[in-house]
Amino acid sequence: MPENKSKAYPLKAIAESPISDVFEDRHPAAPEKEWAETTLAPTLAKAPEKPIGAPTGTNLDEHGHARFSTISNAPIRRLYTQADLPVDWNYEQYLGYPGQPPYTRGIHATGYRGKLWTMRMFSGFASPEETNQRYKYLLEHGGGGLSVAFDLPTLMGYDSDDPASEGEVGKCGVAIDSLEDMEILFDGIPLDKITTSMTINSPASVLWAMYLVVAEKQGADWKRISGTIQNDILKEYIAQKEYIYPPAPSMRLVIDTFEFGAKFTPRFNTISISGYHIREAGSTALQELAFTIYDGVEYVEWALRRGLDVDDFGPRLSFFFNAHNDFFEEISKYRAARKIWYRLMKTVSVRKTIAPA
């Protein structure tokens, strides 16, 4: 009886075959090859895959076959097996365990089983008095912290009575013009008992100073209060466009907050390095990751030139990525972000400081 050998596909046939992707740049095991030839090929011959939506250059390849992709237009295979892993794949090197460097699977060994993530509703509207009532309502109904939305004049450093503020006061957030406004905003809310996130960038140092004074007036210890100021000016130039000053003075203010926070508010995140806005401005997941990580690197380099120790300010650099609809692409993005940032910070921590520019 003749030996039953797997069917050999010439290169030209593979290029034109609907199952060519099984063999291109991969080394599938014998069972996968057999599946492709005896099960997949007949199925495709009977019912070819169809592009989703009207045929375009995105959902059809050069051979006219349907192409499936992520939101970011990265191709999606119909099946993933061991043949898609790196040749030198091993679990410890590429994936590892949660809670251990390089934190590919997260920084917590038990995920969120031991402690849920903080749940905040982004809120702020009209006057400080009205927003204060909203905050109390949210905290009474299960909110784990507060997230302050400021109106456009506040975001751009204008008082509510400035002519440029007309029509925008209290519209997309709360109007804060003074320390008194900030005191009203958090009246009756113990700032040493809750965490507060403030979405403020160009005037972040000013609004944060007001917040700290309110906490001080409440009798709170600055070393015990925690929260986050967004304070990410680089993504304003890239995406959101709510910048006031030129880049260099703006970066100086950001590093001022790093230095102050490391000394006086060790539990407060002095920046939220933001990819969210870059993604919403039209980037792909990969572009979001690349721009955001490099923004983080730039902040660290500026802080090192100031003479700061990365082990003092580094733990309070937080990130804010978009959580888009493509489930697996987003998981991959977050895993890559953790691994890359760990490696970068490990390198910086070793060399500690760089010579001032």
PATOR-375964 format. One line per 3 residues: number of its first residue (from 1); for each residue x, y, z of N, C-alpha, C. Coordinates in steps of 0.02 Angstrom, whole numbers, plus 50000, padded with zeros to 5 digits. Layout:
<atoms>
NUM> X,Y,Z,X,Y,Z,X,Y,Z  ...
</atoms>
This chain:
<atoms>
1> 50043,49941,50000,50000,50000,50000,50045,50062,50000  50034,50109,49954,50078,50168,49950,50071,50211,50013  50128,50242,50031,50128,50284,50091,50085,50346,50080
4> 50044,50362,50130,50000,50419,50125,50037,50483,50146  50059,50522,50097,50097,50582,50112,50052,50644,50109  50070,50693,50149,50031,50755,50147,50038,50787,50079
7> 49986,50819,50058,49985,50852,49993,50035,50910,49992  50078,50913,49942,50127,50967,49937,50098,51022,49894  50104,51083,49917,50078,51141,49879,50136,51180,49850
10> 50138,51187,49784,50189,51231,49753,50178,51302,49778  50231,51343,49775,50227,51411,49801,50171,51451,49767  50165,51444,49701,50114,51482,49665,50044,51461,49688
13> 50036,51395,49697,49970,51371,49719,49955,51396,49789  50006,51398,49832,49995,51423,49900,49973,51495,49898  50007,51535,49856,49990,51606,49853,49918,51618,49831
16> 49892,51572,49790,49824,51581,49765,49773,51541,49805  49795,51500,49850,49750,51456,49887,49718,51493,49945  49654,51480,49959,49621,51511,50017,49649,51487,50083
19> 49688,51433,50083,49719,51409,50145,49793,51426,50148  49815,51472,50105,49886,51490,50102,49911,51517,50168  49868,51552,50205,49891,51583,50267,49910,51531,50320
22> 49888,51470,50311,49907,51417,50358,49981,51401,50352  50010,51411,50293,50079,51391,50279,50128,51449,50275  50104,51509,50262,50148,51566,50251,50178,51590,50318
25> 50244,51592,50320,50281,51616,50379,50264,51578,50442  50244,51516,50435,50227,51474,50491,50253,51403,50480  50256,51365,50532,50276,51295,50526,50225,51252,50564
28> 50166,51245,50533,50113,51208,50568,50131,51135,50578  50107,51107,50632,50118,51037,50646,50076,50994,50598  50093,50931,50593,50060,50886,50546,49984,50885,50554
31> 49957,50883,50616,49884,50882,50624,49851,50945,50596  49884,51003,50605,49855,51065,50578,49857,51065,50502  49912,51039,50473,49915,51035,50400,49859,50990,50374
34> 49850,50934,50407,49798,50888,50385,49729,50920,50391  49718,50956,50445,49654,50991,50454,49643,51041,50398  49696,51079,50381,49690,51130,50329,49673,51099,50262
37> 49704,51042,50246,49695,51011,50181,49631,50970,50174  49613,50936,50229,49556,50889,50223,49491,50917,50250  49495,50968,50293,49434,50996,50323,49422,51068,50302
40> 49474,51111,50311,49465,51181,50296,49456,51194,50222  49500,51166,50179,49497,51179,50107,49429,51161,50077  49402,51101,50091,49335,51085,50063,49281,51133,50088
43> 49286,51154,50151,49236,51201,50179,49238,51267,50142  49299,51292,50130,49306,51356,50095,49284,51350,50022  49295,51292,49992,49273,51281,49923,49197,51283,49918
46> 49165,51257,49970,49092,51255,49971,49062,51321,49992  49092,51353,50042,49066,51416,50068,49124,51464,50082  49147,51499,50032,49204,51545,50041,49189,51598,50094
49> 49241,51618,50129,49232,51671,50178,49213,51735,50143  49169,51774,50174,49144,51835,50143,49167,51896,50184  49185,51949,50149,49205,52010,50185,49146,52039,50223
52> 49159,52069,50281,49107,52102,50319,49098,52172,50289  49037,52187,50267,49024,52251,50235,49042,52250,50162  49039,52309,50131,49054,52315,50060,49128,52300,50049
55> 49144,52264,49994,49214,52247,49980,49258,52309,49973  49313,52311,50010,49360,52368,50007,49430,52339,50008  49479,52383,50005,49548,52361,50010,49566,52335,50078
58> 49524,52351,50128,49537,52329,50196,49512,52258,50208  49453,52243,50184,49425,52177,50199,49431,52126,50142  49472,52142,50092,49489,52094,50039,49565,52097,50029
61> 49597,52039,50023,49669,52040,50010,49683,52045,49935  49748,52041,49917,49767,52050,49846,49742,51995,49801  49722,51938,49832,49696,51883,49792,49620,51881,49790
64> 49589,51931,49821,49516,51933,49822,49485,51894,49878  49526,51868,49924,49499,51831,49981,49478,51878,50036  49428,51858,50074,49405,51899,50130,49462,51908,50180
67> 49468,51969,50205,49519,51984,50255,49484,52010,50317  49503,51983,50374,49473,52003,50437,49526,52038,50479  49508,52091,50513,49557,52130,50549,49528,52159,50613
70> 49573,52182,50656,49553,52216,50717,49530,52287,50699  49507,52323,50750,49488,52393,50740,49547,52433,50715  49607,52414,50736,49668,52448,50714,49694,52423,50648
73> 49656,52379,50615,49673,52352,50550,49730,52302,50550  49743,52271,50607,49791,52216,50610,49755,52152,50589  49784,52112,50545,49750,52052,50520,49735,52002,50576
76> 49679,51968,50570,49659,51916,50618,49657,51849,50581  49693,51802,50606,49691,51734,50578,49626,51700,50598  49607,51650,50559,49546,51613,50577,49559,51563,50633
79> 49623,51544,50642,49641,51496,50693,49711,51510,50717  49721,51507,50783,49787,51516,50812,49808,51452,50847  49870,51432,50834,49897,51371,50864,49968,51384,50887
82> 50002,51332,50909,50072,51337,50930,50117,51365,50875  50096,51354,50812,50137,51378,50756,50141,51454,50752  50097,51489,50789,50098,51561,50789,50141,51591,50843
85> 50168,51549,50886,50212,51573,50940,50284,51579,50915  50324,51621,50948,50395,51625,50929,50429,51557,50934  50479,51546,50893,50514,51482,50892,50542,51465,50960
88> 50567,51517,50996,50597,51505,51061,50548,51514,51118  50484,51508,51104,50432,51519,51154,50443,51477,51217  50438,51511,51274,50431,51474,51337,50389,51518,51383
91> 50353,51486,51427,50303,51519,51468,50333,51573,51512  50388,51556,51547,50417,51602,51595,50444,51664,51560  50476,51656,51502,50508,51712,51468,50456,51759,51437
94> 50406,51732,51405,50360,51773,51365,50297,51794,51403  50277,51756,51452,50214,51771,51485,50223,51782,51560  50252,51734,51594,50265,51742,51665,50202,51737,51707
97> 50207,51762,51768,50153,51755,51816,50130,51823,51841  50066,51829,51858,50041,51894,51882,50074,51913,51948  50088,51978,51955,50119,52002,52016,50195,51998,52016
100> 50225,51972,51963,50297,51966,51958,50322,52002,51895  50383,52031,51899,50412,52063,51839,50414,52015,51781  50402,52038,51719,50390,52108,51700,50316,52128,51702
103> 50276,52093,51741,50206,52111,51753,50163,52108,51690  50181,52063,51645,50142,52055,51583,50069,52040,51598  50058,52000,51651,49989,51981,51668,49961,52021,51726
106> 49990,52079,51739,49964,52123,51790,50008,52127,51851  49998,52179,51891,50041,52191,51949,50015,52156,52012  49953,52130,52009,49924,52098,52068,49923,52022,52057
109> 49948,51984,52106,49952,51911,52100,49883,51879,52094  49832,51910,52123,49764,51882,52120,49717,51924,52077  49747,51966,52034,49704,52009,51994,49665,52057,52038
112> 49599,52058,52030,49557,52101,52072,49514,52061,52119  49533,51999,52133,49494,51958,52179,49500,51983,52251  49560,52010,52268,49570,52033,52336,49545,52103,52347
115> 49551,52145,52296,49529,52215,52300,49508,52239,52232  49446,52264,52227,49422,52289,52163,49457,52354,52145  49458,52369,52082,49484,52433,52059,49439,52489,52084
118> 49467,52549,52091,49427,52606,52112,49377,52624,52058  49314,52632,52078,49262,52650,52030,49241,52722,52041  49253,52763,51991,49236,52834,51995,49192,52852,51935
121> 49145,52896,51945,49107,52924,51890,49131,52994,51875  49155,53004,51815,49180,53070,51793,49122,53119,51797  49128,53169,51841,49071,53213,51851,49093,53282,51873
124> 49052,53329,51856,49063,53399,51871,49020,53440,51824  48981,53486,51851,48938,53527,51807,48917,53589,51845  48904,53642,51809,48878,53704,51836,48921,53731,51893
127> 48892,53740,51952,48927,53773,52007,48960,53723,52053  49008,53747,52094,49038,53702,52144,48987,53674,52193  48936,53715,52210,48884,53691,52256,48846,53632,52227
130> 48826,53637,52165,48788,53582,52133,48831,53520,52125  48893,53530,52106,48938,53473,52097,48953,53439,52164  48959,53478,52217,48969,53451,52284,48912,53404,52303
133> 48851,53423,52287,48793,53380,52302,48796,53316,52261  48818,53321,52199,48826,53262,52156,48878,53215,52185  48934,53242,52208,48987,53200,52236,48963,53162,52297
136> 48927,53197,52340,48901,53164,52400,48852,53108,52382  48812,53120,52331,48765,53069,52308,48803,53008,52282  48855,53019,52242,48894,52964,52214,48927,52923,52269
139> 48957,52957,52318,48990,52922,52372,48941,52882,52414  48882,52910,52423,48830,52875,52463,48803,52814,52427  48811,52812,52361,48782,52757,52322,48836,52712,52292
142> 48892,52706,52326,48941,52656,52308,49002,52679,52271  49008,52743,52257,49068,52768,52223,49129,52757,52266  49183,52732,52235,49244,52718,52272,49292,52776,52274
145> 49275,52830,52241,49318,52889,52238,49284,52941,52194  49317,52997,52185,49288,53052,52145,49332,53065,52084  49300,53086,52030,49336,53105,51969,49308,53172,51946
148> 49349,53224,51951,49325,53292,51940,49330,53311,51866  49273,53333,51840,49271,53361,51772,49266,53437,51780  49315,53472,51751,49315,53545,51753,49287,53573,51688
151> 49259,53633,51691,49232,53663,51630,49290,53689,51587  49274,53707,51525,49326,53727,51478,49366,53788,51500  49333,53841,51526,49373,53898,51549,49424,53878,51603
154> 49405,53834,51649,49452,53812,51701,49509,53773,51669  49492,53729,51621,49544,53690,51587,49593,53735,51550  49569,53792,51526,49612,53836,51487,49640,53894,51529
157> 49627,53893,51595,49657,53943,51639,49620,54010,51640  49556,54011,51620,49518,54073,51622,49470,54074,51681  49458,54134,51708,49406,54143,51758,49338,54143,51724
160> 49287,54130,51763,49220,54126,51733,49196,54193,51706  49222,54249,51734,49199,54315,51711,49242,54343,51654  49288,54304,51629,49328,54326,51572,49284,54324,51510
163> 49288,54375,51467,49247,54375,51405,49256,54311,51364  49316,54282,51365,49328,54221,51325,49290,54161,51353  49265,54166,51414,49230,54110,51445,49155,54110,51430
166> 49131,54163,51398,49058,54169,51387,49030,54109,51350  48977,54081,51378,48943,54024,51347,48972,53957,51365  49028,53955,51402,49061,53892,51419,49064,53877,51494
169> 49043,53925,51535,49049,53918,51607,49003,53863,51633  49034,53813,51665,48995,53759,51696,48963,53711,51647  48983,53713,51584,48949,53671,51534,48975,53600,51532
172> 49040,53591,51523,49067,53524,51517,49101,53502,51582  49089,53539,51635,49119,53523,51700,49105,53579,51748  49135,53575,51807,49124,53625,51858,49172,53684,51849
175> 49147,53744,51865,49188,53804,51859,49225,53816,51925  49291,53817,51923,49332,53831,51983,49377,53891,51968  49363,53946,52002,49401,54007,51991,49445,54026,52051
178> 49432,53996,52109,49466,54019,52169,49472,53962,52220  49510,53975,52272,49515,53927,52327,49447,53916,52359  49408,53970,52364,49341,53964,52394,49298,53915,52354
181> 49303,53918,52288,49265,53871,52246,49286,53799,52262  49352,53788,52270,49376,53720,52284,49353,53698,52353  49350,53744,52401,49325,53726,52468,49252,53706,52465
184> 49213,53742,52426,49142,53725,52419,49135,53658,52384  49176,53646,52334,49172,53584,52295,49179,53523,52340  49224,53526,52389,49237,53468,52432,49211,53478,52503
187> 49165,53524,52512,49136,53535,52579,49102,53472,52605  49121,53451,52665,49090,53392,52695,49116,53326,52668  49168,53328,52628,49198,53267,52599,49269,53261,52626
190> 49283,53213,52669,49350,53207,52699,49400,53182,52648  49447,53224,52629,49494,53208,52575,49547,53156,52596  49553,53143,52661,49599,53090,52682,49565,53022,52685
193> 49500,53021,52668,49463,52958,52669,49445,52932,52599  49449,52976,52550,49432,52957,52481,49490,52976,52435  49491,52946,52374,49540,52966,52324,49506,53008,52271
196> 49542,53056,52244,49514,53102,52196,49558,53105,52133  49526,53096,52077,49559,53104,52012,49537,53170,51983  49584,53211,51960,49566,53276,51931,49592,53279,51859
199> 49546,53286,51812,49564,53290,51742,49580,53363,51726  49643,53381,51737,49666,53449,51726,49738,53444,51703  49757,53487,51655,49823,53480,51625,49864,53545,51628
202> 49852,53592,51584,49894,53652,51584,49896,53687,51652  49838,53699,51685,49840,53731,51751,49839,53681,51808  49864,53620,51796,49859,53566,51846,49892,53585,51912
205> 49950,53617,51909,49986,53633,51971,49945,53681,52014  49908,53727,51982,49868,53776,52020,49808,53741,52052  49772,53701,52015,49713,53667,52042,49734,53617,52096
208> 49790,53583,52086,49815,53536,52136,49833,53573,52200  49864,53631,52194,49882,53672,52252,49818,53690,52292  49766,53709,52256,49702,53724,52290,49676,53662,52327
211> 49680,53604,52295,49656,53543,52325,49695,53528,52389  49760,53535,52387,49801,53521,52445,49787,53569,52503  49773,53632,52487,49755,53680,52539,49689,53662,52572
214> 49641,53640,52531,49577,53617,52559,49588,53558,52606  49629,53511,52584,49644,53453,52627,49677,53476,52692  49723,53523,52686,49758,53549,52746,49709,53582,52793
217> 49662,53621,52765,49613,53655,52807,49567,53605,52842  49557,53547,52811,49518,53494,52842,49556,53458,52897  49620,53472,52902,49662,53438,52950,49693,53374,52925
220> 49690,53363,52860,49717,53301,52831,49793,53306,52825  49825,53249,52833,49898,53244,52825,49912,53233,52751  49952,53277,52720,49967,53271,52649,49997,53203,52632
223> 50033,53174,52679,50065,53110,52665,50015,53052,52664  49954,53066,52685,49903,53013,52685,49852,53020,52629  49847,53079,52600,49796,53087,52547,49822,53056,52482
226> 49775,53033,52442,49795,53001,52379,49745,53018,52324  49768,53011,52263,49728,53027,52205,49774,53035,52145  49748,53070,52094,49786,53078,52032,49769,53145,52000
229> 49819,53181,51977,49807,53236,51931,49830,53213,51862  49791,53231,51810,49810,53207,51743,49877,53238,51722  49881,53304,51718,49946,53338,51714,49989,53315,51655
232> 49958,53287,51603,49996,53261,51545,49993,53311,51489  50041,53356,51486,50039,53409,51437,50059,53385,51367  50101,53333,51363,50123,53311,51297,50065,53286,51254
235> 50019,53249,51285,49962,53226,51245,49915,53282,51225  49920,53340,51260,49880,53398,51239,49905,53423,51172  49971,53426,51164,49998,53447,51099,49983,53396,51045
238> 49981,53333,51064,49969,53279,51015,49896,53274,50996  49851,53277,51046,49782,53256,51033,49729,53305,51057  49728,53322,51121,49670,53357,51149,49672,53433,51137
241> 49733,53461,51131,49744,53531,51112,49726,53582,51165  49719,53561,51228,49704,53609,51281,49768,53630,51317  49813,53659,51279,49875,53684,51307,49873,53759,51311
244> 49911,53787,51358,49913,53860,51368,49982,53887,51350  50034,53854,51376,50103,53879,51370,50142,53839,51318  50200,53865,51297,50243,53827,51252,50268,53763,51287
247> 50294,53716,51248,50313,53651,51277,50363,53654,51335  50417,53692,51328,50469,53692,51380,50444,53717,51448  50411,53775,51451,50383,53798,51515,50331,53750,51543
250> 50292,53720,51498,50241,53673,51520,50273,53611,51552  50327,53586,51521,50361,53529,51549,50394,53546,51616  50417,53607,51623,50447,53627,51687,50394,53623,51743
253> 50334,53644,51728,50280,53641,51778,50265,53568,51796  50264,53524,51747,50251,53453,51760,50305,53425,51807  50367,53440,51792,50422,53413,51834,50420,53446,51903
256> 50397,53508,51908,50388,53539,51974,50341,53497,52016  50287,53472,51986,50240,53431,52025,50271,53365,52044  50312,53336,52000,50347,53274,52018,50390,53285,52080
259> 50428,53339,52078,50475,53353,52133,50437,53366,52198  50385,53406,52193,50345,53422,52253,50311,53360,52281  50281,53321,52236,50245,53262,52257,50290,53211,52291
262> 50349,53200,52263,50396,53152,52293,50415,53171,52364  50416,53236,52378,50436,53259,52445,50377,53262,52494  50319,53285,52470,50266,53302,52517,50202,53260,52511
265> 50189,53230,52453,50127,53191,52444,50145,53123,52413  50178,53080,52450,50204,53018,52422,50152,52968,52397  50088,52978,52415,50036,52932,52393,49994,52961,52335
268> 50012,53019,52311,49973,53052,52259,50008,53043,52191  49971,53020,52141,49998,53013,52073,50002,53082,52041  50062,53103,52025,50072,53170,52000,50062,53176,51924
271> 50046,53121,51892,50030,53124,51820,49991,53062,51801  49949,53070,51751,49916,53013,51719,49934,53016,51645  49985,52980,51627,50010,52982,51558,49958,52949,51513
274> 49930,52989,51467,49866,52970,51437,49871,52950,51364  49852,52888,51350,49844,52865,51282,49773,52871,51257  49727,52877,51305,49656,52879,51288,49640,52933,51235
277> 49665,52992,51246,49649,53048,51201,49681,53038,51133  49740,53008,51132,49774,52994,51069,49734,52944,51028  49707,52893,51061,49665,52843,51027,49601,52875,51001
280> 49570,52916,51043,49508,52949,51023,49519,52999,50966  49581,53022,50959,49596,53068,50904,49608,53031,50839  49605,52963,50840,49609,52925,50778,49666,52877,50772
283> 49706,52867,50824,49763,52822,50818,49741,52749,50821  49785,52706,50800,49775,52634,50809,49798,52616,50880  49786,52554,50900,49809,52531,50966,49885,52536,50971
286> 49919,52517,50917,49992,52519,50917,50018,52590,50922  49988,52636,50885,50009,52706,50888,49995,52735,50958  49938,52718,50986,49922,52741,51053,49976,52719,51103
289> 49994,52656,51099,50045,52629,51144,50112,52664,51133  50132,52672,51070,50197,52701,51054,50202,52773,51078  50153,52814,51062,50155,52884,51082,50153,52891,51158
292> 50111,52852,51191,50102,52858,51263,50165,52837,51300  50193,52780,51281,50254,52757,51315,50310,52807,51304  50315,52834,51244,50370,52881,51232,50358,52947,51270
295> 50295,52967,51277,50281,53025,51320,50306,53012,51390  50293,52951,51415,50318,52933,51482,50393,52937,51486  50427,52913,51435,50500,52916,51434,50524,52989,51436
298> 50490,53032,51399,50510,53102,51397,50503,53135,51466  50448,53119,51501,50439,53147,51568,50495,53123,51615  50512,53060,51610,50565,53033,51652,50632,53067,51636
301> 50647,53076,51573,50710,53108,51553,50714,53180,51581  50659,53216,51577,50658,53285,51603,50669,53284,51679  50637,53237,51713,50644,53233,51786,50716,53215,51805
304> 50747,53170,51767,50816,53152,51781,50863,53212,51770  50849,53251,51719,50890,53311,51707,50882,53362,51764  50823,53361,51796,50812,53403,51855,50854,53379,51914
307> 50877,53316,51910,50914,53288,51965,50873,53245,52012  50811,53228,51991,50768,53187,52033,50788,53113,52027  50773,53076,52078,50787,53004,52080,50726,52967,52056
310> 50733,52926,52004,50676,52891,51975,50641,52846,52027  50677,52822,52076,50645,52780,52127,50603,52821,52175  50610,52887,52173,50568,52931,52214,50504,52951,52178
313> 50511,52972,52115,50452,52996,52079,50419,52943,52034  50459,52893,52013,50434,52843,51966,50372,52805,51988  50367,52784,52052,50309,52745,52073,50243,52783,52066
316> 50245,52850,52060,50184,52889,52055,50170,52913,51984  50201,52881,51935,50183,52894,51865,50129,52843,51846  50070,52867,51835,50015,52821,51817,50000,52829,51742
319> 49963,52780,51716,49945,52780,51645,49869,52776,51636  49847,52803,51581,49775,52803,51565,49767,52785,51491  49754,52721,51479,49746,52698,51410,49672,52691,51392
322> 49659,52693,51329,49591,52681,51304,49574,52607,51312  49513,52593,51331,49489,52523,51332,49438,52516,51275  49464,52498,51216,49422,52498,51156,49383,52433,51150
325> 49349,52424,51095,49302,52369,51087,49333,52302,51067  49394,52304,51041,49424,52242,51016,49459,52207,51074  49425,52159,51103,49444,52128,51167,49516,52103,51168
328> 49534,52061,51120,49600,52030,51121,49655,52080,51103  49640,52126,51058,49689,52177,51041,49705,52220,51102  49653,52236,51141,49664,52278,51200,49704,52240,51254
331> 49689,52176,51262,49728,52136,51310,49802,52136,51289  49814,52126,51225,49883,52126,51200,49917,52193,51212  49879,52246,51202,49907,52314,51211,49927,52325,51284
334> 49883,52307,51330,49898,52317,51401,49957,52274,51423  49959,52213,51398,50015,52169,51416,50081,52196,51389  50079,52220,51328,50140,52248,51298,50162,52311,51336
337> 50113,52352,51356,50129,52414,51392,50163,52399,51458  50137,52350,51494,50168,52333,51559,50240,52309,51550  50248,52264,51502,50315,52235,51491,50365,52287,51468
340> 50345,52330,51422,50390,52381,51395,50409,52431,51450  50359,52454,51488,50372,52504,51540,50417,52475,51594  50407,52412,51612,50450,52381,51662,50522,52381,51638
343> 50533,52361,51576,50601,52357,51550,50633,52426,51547  50594,52476,51527,50621,52544,51523,50641,52570,51592  50596,52561,51640,50609,52586,51707,50665,52547,51742
346> 50671,52484,51726,50725,52444,51753,50792,52472,51729  50794,52490,51666,50855,52519,51638,50871,52587,51669  50819,52629,51676,50829,52696,51706,50850,52690,51778
349> 50821,52644,51815,50836,52636,51885,50909,52616,51895  50935,52577,51847,51004,52555,51852,51052,52614,51842  51036,52656,51792,51082,52712,51780,51066,52773,51823
352> 51006,52771,51856,50984,52820,51905,50975,52890,51877  51029,52926,51865,51023,52995,51842,51066,53005,51780  51049,53057,51743,51089,53075,51685,51116,53145,51694
355> 51166,53161,51657,51197,53227,51664,51147,53281,51643  51143,53337,51680,51099,53391,51660,51115,53417,51591  51063,53436,51555,51073,53461,51487,51105,53530,51488
</atoms>
